Amino acid sequence: MTEEIIIAGFGGQGVLSMGKILAYSGVMQNQEVSWFPSYGPEMRGGTANVTVIVSDNRISSPILNQYDTAIILNQQSLDKFESCVKPGGVLLYDPNGIANPPTRKDIKIYKVEGTEEATKMGNAKTFNMIVLGGFLKIKPIVKMENVQKGLEKSLPERHHKLIPLNLQAIKKGMEVVEEVK
Amino acid sequence: MGELKLMKGNEVIAHAAMRCGCDGYFGYPITPQSEVMETLMLKKPWETTGMVVLQAESEVASINMVYAGASCGKKVMTSSSSPGVSLMQEGITYIAGAELPCLLVNVVRGGPGLGTIQPAQSDYYQTCKGGGHGDYNLIVLAPASVQEMNDFVDLGFELAFKYRNPAMILSDGAIGQMMEKVELSDFKPRWTDEEIQKISGSWATTGKTADREQHIITSLELDSESMEKINHRIQAKYRKMEEEEVRYEEIQCEDAEYIFVAYGSSSRICQKSIEIARAKGIKVGLLRPITLFPYPTKAIAKLAERVKGMLSVEMSAGQMVDDVRLAVNGKIPVEHFGRLGGIIPTPDEIVEALEQKIIGGK
């Protein structure tokens, strides 16, 4: 199994940390992983993206131009990366703020109302975990117990009290993700 | 060896330094390598191993602090990125001239000038063909993974002390910024004064005792006859390195008709290009130099006897390709492909370049 993923959105949305939690979850089940961020002069409100690869085998290139899955969190990223999903691949997006939704017919398109559900949960910061939950429902490449371990590893100890909330958000994402036909 | 961690290449350099018994790190922040000093400052090794971590007022100061620490037989290092390493060149040639061991890390970004903060490999000439003035070489290690960022810190110090010559880890923004699984080395204690005496006591300025002559550390020798002798001695070390320290990796070269030559992050991308090309029926392999000096000239020359062409893939306008051509010596076509200014080539672009420049070009 090799899953090549791009996660892209605004800086401050938790794009990089979502990728890190996913990558650490892979480490926890003894897989090979890589996490390669765009590290330009990004800032809150600018664009940010990260390439995450989780594989059973040695990873060749950590830098790619075609992906099995694109997780898209804003319009600019959708415009940039829709064409980079491999035929038969997956595009998962949060429709909040998307004026021109994806149009490709040769890939599977899913949406997850991350922004809306995070607001309902009363904590906007859980947004990225809701989206991650949506992804893990479509592609259960890492086990939930390893996601929990991944959270423990990637969050500093002082934030460990937030792990149950994050897990709850992941479960919510799994419930609300839906295929767009 | 211990637990598997997920870390950035730059963070790993810092952890490896603390674990290999490094005595001092002197640096100045610059993207994309600032996490090295940030991690050291966060971990405060001066409270545990006694390692000194100091932010100098500039790269010029930091390399001269390294010069001073190295003179005392201490394990000292610095890290920077391209423009900062340019500032260090005077100090680096002095250290090479004074025959001192130290570890330098360059997390290369796109140039020339201040350029960009994105990954590049355009400092190959500076690193392998001089940089500073005079006839000297650095021992150059090119990591292609976060694990090798760990491994090459210890190896770099080992080679630097073995040859009394500065060693450089030539990395780039991609390897520095990306996270991969890494197994950090076990902790080694810093050398004691007695150990330094044993290892470097014949030359280091450890404090003159009544039973020995002064040790003078300098790169200055105004008598030309003596200076030529020093040069010959230094050159003899380089010839020995060329015999004994060449390191490289061959990937899918056994049945290859074409060869990519690439180091660092380019070599990783080439491995994906190999998958793509082989799916199309193109038999291509990869020679990855691990030491850029000494260069795997003989290994490339040997491959040139049985393959049809080579493509040197670098994030530069074509620098290492010179060394590939020298090794191949006109036997087969050698071309270069690269992107400039911080753009990372895609695996598909590399395959296309192989098809157009080498396969179609013959």
Chai-1 contact restraints between the chains, C-beta under 6 A:
chainA,res_idxA,chainB,res_idxB,connection_type,confidence,min_distance_angstrom,max_distance_angstrom,comment,restraint_id
A,A23,B,L6,contact,1.0,0.0,6.0,A-B,restraint_1
A,Y24,B,L6,contact,1.0,0.0,6.0,A-B,restraint_2
A,V27,B,L4,contact,1.0,0.0,6.0,A-B,restraint_3
A,V27,B,L6,contact,1.0,0.0,6.0,A-B,restraint_4
A,V27,B,K181,contact,1.0,0.0,6.0,A-B,restraint_5
A,V33,B,K181,contact,1.0,0.0,6.0,A-B,restraint_6
A,S34,B,E180,contact,1.0,0.0,6.0,A-B,restraint_7
A,W35,B,M179,contact,1.0,0.0,6.0,A-B,restraint_8
A,F36,B,M178,contact,1.0,0.0,6.0,A-B,restraint_9
A,Y39,B,Q177,contact,1.0,0.0,6.0,A-B,restraint_10
A,S60,B,Q271,contact,1.0,0.0,6.0,A-B,restraint_11
A,S60,B,K272,contact,1.0,0.0,6.0,A-B,restraint_12
A,S61,B,R268,contact,1.0,0.0,6.0,A-B,restraint_13
A,S61,B,I269,contact,1.0,0.0,6.0,A-B,restraint_14
A,S61,B,K272,contact,1.0,0.0,6.0,A-B,restraint_15
A,S61,B,P347,contact,1.0,0.0,6.0,A-B,restraint_16
A,P62,B,M178,contact,1.0,0.0,6.0,A-B,restraint_17
A,I63,B,I269,contact,1.0,0.0,6.0,A-B,restraint_18
A,I63,B,I344,contact,1.0,0.0,6.0,A-B,restraint_19
A,N65,B,T346,contact,1.0,0.0,6.0,A-B,restraint_20
